[in-house]
């Protein structure tokens, strides 16, 4: 995997030390942007793909990312863990 040149550092805050709003903000910051980027690149690759098997694998990857996106969104917006 290619290094983007950015460093993420280590995140040492324990979940129990945050109030609910702060936790939701942090989850949103760490989950949603990378998911949106990955989802966008997969959507572009699917549009450009001509090979049926490759397209099927890309669509499976996109569905998996969308599932994680739904779970993360529910955690952030409702505080519940489900799809």
Buried (B, 14 or more C-beta within 10 A) or exposed (E): EEEEEEEEEEEEEEEEEBEEEEBBEBBBEEBBEEBEEBBEBBBEBBEEBEEEEEBEBBBEBBEEBBEBBEBBBBBBEEEEEEE
